[in-house]
Amino acid sequence: MSSAMEVTAASFDADVVKSELPVLLDFFADWCMPCKMMSPVLDEAAGERAGKVVFGKVNTENDPELASRFGITSIPCLILFKGGSEAGRRVGACSKDELLAWVDESI
């Protein structure tokens, strides 16, 4: 089971905009193989950055409104939010080390 919280259009303000910590959202789909490859990477990264960054997931098939709001055209797409605003974006699968390096330099 993922340690990342599920974020929807209905919960976005409470989960992301009002978060005191930076929030990394993974926009994904269940049928996407690179997304499936990223899931354990994100879970490990979430454990290593607990208390510093909140990790969330947005299923683009279940929540196309939120995906459209952020112009998601390729998945997996990771967006880092700070203070409720987009602070960085990364498209495609990556290693845990690459992910953590990007997160650390972005926060």
Number of C-alpha atoms within 10 A of each C-alpha: 6 14 17 19 13 16 22 20 14 10 11 16 13 11 19 24 17 12 17 14 17 24 26 25 23 27 25 26 18 11 9 11 13 15 19 15 14 19 20 15 17 25 17 14 20 21 14 12 14 10 10 14 23 23 25 24 21 24 17 20 13 13 15 14 13 19 20 11 9 11 9 18 10 10 19 25 19 22 22 24 23 21 14 19 13 14 15 15 14 15 15 12 20 16 13 16 11 11 17 19 11 15 19 12 7 14 15
